């Protein structure tokens, strides 16, 4: 069987905003480059492979990496830099409005922040994953999945005791505090409508902040 982890959409958007807002540009751009390899950035692949080959063939010669960054890669870098700037200039409400309104019109395929449904559908737009696991209470949800599939045995029981690490975390208040109006809540709901059709997230109570 197959499974993947998913995240509460409203929580995920707050995390994305603060990731762009707080993390150094080198980390963010590095994440985009890794995603680019996965999605087939041919120009990016070609240049970096050429750079690595030259370094291997001529280890004593200096090969400035910038010499291998051509126009295509410079254009691709403009995309994440644009949204880093927006996250740092805009409040959360305005950022969500900008992101949801514009992501379809831009080269969002290089981003690691597509609507979650985009990562788990096939070419015919059908889901090929057997289990969707909310990353909240991850250990409990994995245990429930293993029980359903009758896969709990001595060889994998260690998974239930594994402490899953949290990486690239950001500092911010509880995500519900960032939603100041119903429009922002509904924009995120629309953006993640695909995954919301297939997983019944418990919708948070935003009333006290509106």
PLY file of the C-alpha trace (Angstrom):
ply
format ascii 1.0
element vertex 210
property float x
property float y
property float z
element edge 209
property int vertex1
property int vertex2
end_header
0.00 0.00 0.00
1.02 3.64 -0.34
0.55 6.67 1.88
1.58 10.29 2.19
1.39 12.95 4.85
-0.72 16.06 4.44
-1.22 19.17 6.53
-4.05 21.36 7.69
-4.30 23.91 4.83
-4.71 26.98 7.05
-1.75 25.96 9.19
0.31 25.19 6.08
-0.27 28.64 4.56
0.90 30.38 7.74
4.00 28.19 7.77
4.74 28.98 4.10
4.40 32.72 4.71
6.80 32.64 7.66
9.23 30.34 5.86
9.61 32.94 3.10
9.66 35.75 5.64
12.20 34.33 8.08
14.61 31.95 6.37
17.83 33.13 4.66
17.53 33.46 0.89
20.22 30.80 0.38
18.08 28.18 2.14
14.93 29.15 0.24
16.65 29.19 -3.14
18.35 25.89 -2.35
14.95 24.38 -1.68
13.68 25.66 -5.03
16.73 24.19 -6.81
16.13 20.77 -5.24
12.50 20.94 -6.30
13.64 21.97 -9.75
15.68 18.80 -10.12
12.70 16.69 -9.10
10.45 18.43 -11.61
12.96 18.35 -14.45
14.59 21.72 -14.81
16.60 20.86 -17.89
18.49 24.13 -18.09
19.32 24.05 -14.41
20.42 20.43 -14.58
22.57 21.03 -17.64
24.47 23.93 -16.11
25.08 22.36 -12.72
26.15 19.05 -14.26
28.58 20.92 -16.54
29.97 22.75 -13.53
30.48 19.50 -11.60
32.13 17.79 -14.58
34.57 20.67 -15.02
35.44 20.60 -11.33
36.06 16.84 -11.52
38.13 16.99 -14.71
40.19 20.00 -13.65
40.35 20.02 -9.84
43.27 22.45 -9.73
41.48 25.08 -11.81
39.09 27.57 -10.26
35.63 27.32 -11.77
33.41 30.16 -10.51
29.92 28.78 -10.18
28.44 32.08 -11.43
29.98 31.37 -14.84
27.54 28.50 -15.24
24.41 30.38 -14.23
22.87 31.39 -17.52
19.83 33.49 -18.31
17.42 30.62 -17.81
18.49 30.06 -14.23
18.57 33.78 -13.50
14.98 33.99 -14.71
13.99 31.05 -12.51
15.62 32.68 -9.49
13.51 35.79 -9.99
10.42 33.79 -9.09
11.28 32.77 -5.51
13.03 36.08 -4.86
9.84 37.88 -5.86
7.81 35.98 -3.28
10.47 36.28 -0.59
10.19 40.04 -1.07
6.40 39.97 -0.96
6.33 37.90 2.24
8.67 40.38 3.89
6.77 43.44 2.69
3.16 42.30 3.13
1.12 41.28 6.14
-0.32 37.76 6.11
-3.76 38.79 4.86
-2.38 40.64 1.84
0.16 37.91 1.13
-2.54 35.22 0.93
-4.59 37.38 -1.41
-1.57 37.94 -3.68
-0.49 34.29 -3.65
-3.88 32.72 -4.33
-4.70 35.31 -7.00
-1.44 34.91 -8.92
-0.06 31.40 -8.49
-1.89 30.05 -11.55
-0.46 32.78 -13.76
3.16 32.16 -12.81
5.70 29.38 -13.13
4.53 27.82 -9.89
5.73 24.38 -10.98
9.16 25.25 -9.61
7.70 25.84 -6.18
7.54 23.47 -3.25
4.21 25.03 -2.33
1.62 23.81 -4.78
-1.85 22.92 -3.51
-1.35 19.57 -1.78
-3.58 17.69 -4.20
-1.08 18.40 -7.00
1.51 16.10 -5.41
-0.71 13.03 -5.21
-2.80 12.96 -8.39
-1.98 11.02 -11.54
-2.17 12.30 -15.10
-5.89 11.49 -15.15
-6.28 13.52 -11.93
-7.10 10.46 -9.84
-5.47 9.85 -6.48
-3.17 6.84 -6.41
-2.47 6.99 -2.66
-4.13 4.48 -0.36
-3.84 6.51 2.83
-3.66 10.22 3.55
-2.15 10.92 6.98
-2.53 14.24 8.74
0.91 15.26 10.02
-0.76 16.49 13.19
-0.55 13.58 15.67
1.62 11.79 13.14
2.54 8.89 15.39
-1.08 8.12 16.24
-2.16 8.37 12.62
0.61 6.05 11.43
-0.37 3.54 14.10
-4.01 3.68 12.99
-2.95 3.12 9.38
-0.83 0.11 10.31
-3.69 -1.37 12.30
-6.08 -0.94 9.38
-3.68 -2.68 7.03
-2.81 -5.31 9.68
0.84 -4.48 9.17
1.91 -4.14 12.78
4.60 -6.71 13.49
7.97 -6.87 15.19
9.84 -5.67 12.11
8.08 -2.30 11.94
6.89 -1.74 15.49
9.94 0.51 15.99
8.22 3.09 13.78
5.73 3.69 16.55
8.52 4.65 18.92
10.42 6.78 16.43
10.60 10.47 17.23
10.04 12.19 13.92
12.26 15.27 13.59
10.97 18.71 12.71
13.13 20.57 10.25
13.12 24.11 8.83
10.66 25.25 11.48
9.63 28.89 11.78
8.66 31.02 14.74
5.12 32.32 14.87
1.96 32.31 16.95
-0.74 29.68 16.60
-1.88 29.79 13.00
-5.50 30.69 13.81
-4.36 34.09 15.07
-3.34 35.20 11.57
-6.79 34.89 10.02
-8.48 38.24 10.57
-11.42 37.92 8.17
-13.58 35.33 6.46
-12.20 36.22 3.02
-8.72 35.01 3.91
-10.09 31.80 5.41
-12.11 31.15 2.25
-9.16 31.96 -0.05
-7.08 29.23 1.59
-10.05 26.88 1.49
-10.38 27.53 -2.24
-6.64 27.12 -2.84
-6.65 23.73 -1.10
-10.11 22.64 -2.24
-8.68 19.53 -3.90
-7.26 17.99 -0.74
-10.25 19.14 1.31
-12.50 17.01 -0.89
-10.52 13.91 0.03
-9.65 14.51 3.67
-11.95 15.74 6.40
-9.75 18.17 8.30
-11.26 19.54 11.44
-11.97 23.14 10.48
-10.48 25.45 13.11
-12.49 27.96 15.05
-11.42 31.36 13.80
-14.34 33.27 15.29
-12.44 34.86 18.19
-10.00 36.52 15.77
-12.56 37.87 13.29
0 1
1 2
2 3
3 4
4 5
5 6
6 7
7 8
8 9
9 10
10 11
11 12
12 13
13 14
14 15
15 16
16 17
17 18
18 19
19 20
20 21
21 22
22 23
23 24
24 25
25 26
26 27
27 28
28 29
29 30
30 31
31 32
32 33
33 34
34 35
35 36
36 37
37 38
38 39
39 40
40 41
41 42
42 43
43 44
44 45
45 46
46 47
47 48
48 49
49 50
50 51
51 52
52 53
53 54
54 55
55 56
56 57
57 58
58 59
59 60
60 61
61 62
62 63
63 64
64 65
65 66
66 67
67 68
68 69
69 70
70 71
71 72
72 73
73 74
74 75
75 76
76 77
77 78
78 79
79 80
80 81
81 82
82 83
83 84
84 85
85 86
86 87
87 88
88 89
89 90
90 91
91 92
92 93
93 94
94 95
95 96
96 97
97 98
98 99
99 100
100 101
101 102
102 103
103 104
104 105
105 106
106 107
107 108
108 109
109 110
110 111
111 112
112 113
113 114
114 115
115 116
116 117
117 118
118 119
119 120
120 121
121 122
122 123
123 124
124 125
125 126
126 127
127 128
128 129
129 130
130 131
131 132
132 133
133 134
134 135
135 136
136 137
137 138
138 139
139 140
140 141
141 142
142 143
143 144
144 145
145 146
146 147
147 148
148 149
149 150
150 151
151 152
152 153
153 154
154 155
155 156
156 157
157 158
158 159
159 160
160 161
161 162
162 163
163 164
164 165
165 166
166 167
167 168
168 169
169 170
170 171
171 172
172 173
173 174
174 175
175 176
176 177
177 178
178 179
179 180
180 181
181 182
182 183
183 184
184 185
185 186
186 187
187 188
188 189
189 190
190 191
191 192
192 193
193 194
194 195
195 196
196 197
197 198
198 199
199 200
200 201
201 202
202 203
203 204
204 205
205 206
206 207
207 208
208 209
